[in-house]
Structures are given as structure tokens and as C-alpha cells.
Amino acid sequence: MTKPACPACTLDDVIDLPDHWECATCGHEWPKEAAPETARVVKDAHGNVLAEGDTVALVKDLKLGSGAQVLKAGTKAKNIRLVDGDHEISCKIEGTPMALKACFVKKA
């Protein structure tokens, strides 16, 4: 857990105590609140929510690398994995590992 800035004086000189935070500069104390972790929602090109293990199909032709190879629209990727980052989907297409953006696929 990273130390927050003091809500009273906005300085970063914060002491981490077992049940609360305390600012070493101004003495302000506030309780530690467990920030609820929200589940990441990844949606396809049509707004359908994607989940681990789904099968997706490309909605448009995608050029690979320098453009010498092209993945055709309709190509399916089975058993996808959702990952953090710019490309939300990790999968294999025809045995080749790929990273895809969710906006270029639809749930199949």
C-alpha cells in the first residue's frame, strides 16, 4: 500500500500506523480505509463484457508488424486471457501468440 498525501496539508510526510495515518508535518490523523478493488471490465467492439476463456472473432482485418501479414476479419481466437495494458487480450491465433485490443474483436 502506498502512503497517501495528507488531506489537511497535502504533504507526503505521512507516518504509517497500524490503524490510521498521521501527518508528521501538521499532526493530522485519519483512518486507513481499504480501497475497494474494482474488477476490471473489458468490453468488445459491440459492448459485450469479455471474460477469461471466451472465444472472440476479429471484426476487421489487422496488419501484423510491417504489414506483410494480415489477420482477416472473422478469424477466431479461443480461450483468451485478459491482461493489463494497452492490449487487453492475450491469445493464440493459429498457434502464434498475439496481443489484441478489445475494440477489434467481438464475442463469438
N, C-alpha and C positions, 0 to 999 in steps of 0.2 A: 504494500500500500504506500503510495507516495504521500508526502506531507503536504497538506493544503496550505494556502496562504491565510493569514489571519483575517477574519471577516471585519474586524474593527479597524485595524491599521493597514491592512493589505501587505504586510511584510512577510517574508518567508522564514523568519527566525522562530520556528514553532517547535515546541517540545512534545514528544510523543509519549503520553502517559497511558496506562492500561485501559482506562475507561473514557478518557477525554483528551482533547488537545489543549495546549496552553501556549500563548504567545510570550516569548521571553522578553520582548521589547515593551509591550504595553500591559501585559498581565491578563489579557482577556482569555477566558476559558469557555470552551464549547464542547458538547458531547460528540463522540465518534458515532457516525451513522453509517451503517453498512449500506453502501450504494447498491441498489438492486441491479443485478446484471440483466440487461435485456437481451433476449435471444435475437441473434441476427436473422433478419428476414431477407431472403434473396428471391426476387421475382423474375420471371421470364419476360419475353418481349410482349406477351399478352396480359401480364399482370398476375399470372398464376404463381402461387408460392411453390418454390422448389425445396426438396428435401434430399438428404443423403440417400443414395441408392436409386434415385429416379432415372428414367430414361428420357433423354431430350433429343430434339432434332434441330438442325440448323435452319434458320428462316431465310438466310441469304448466302450467296457464295462468299467464301472468305479466302483471301490470298494468304499463303504461308511464306514467311521470310521475305525473300526478294521478289516474290510474285511468280516464281517458276512453278509452284504447285498451288492448286486450288482445291478447297473443300467445297463440294457442291451443296446447294440448298437441299434439305431433306436428309442429309447424312445423319445417322443416329449415333449417339454416344450412350452406352448403357452403364449403369452403376456409377453415377457421378459422385464426386466428393465436393463439398462446399468448403472453400478456404478463404482466409482473409487476404485482402489486397485488391488491386485493380481488376484482376481477372478472378471472378468469384468461383469459377467451376474448374475442377481438376478432373480429367477423364482420359480415356484412351479411345482413339478413333483409328480403326483398322490396325490395332496393335501399337500405335505411336502415341506416346504421352502428349497431351495437349492441355493448355490453359485457355479457357474461354470466358468471354464476358457474357453475363446472363442476358443482356439485351439482344444478343444474336441467336438465342435459342428459344424453343417452345417446348413445353412439356408434352411428351409423346404418350 
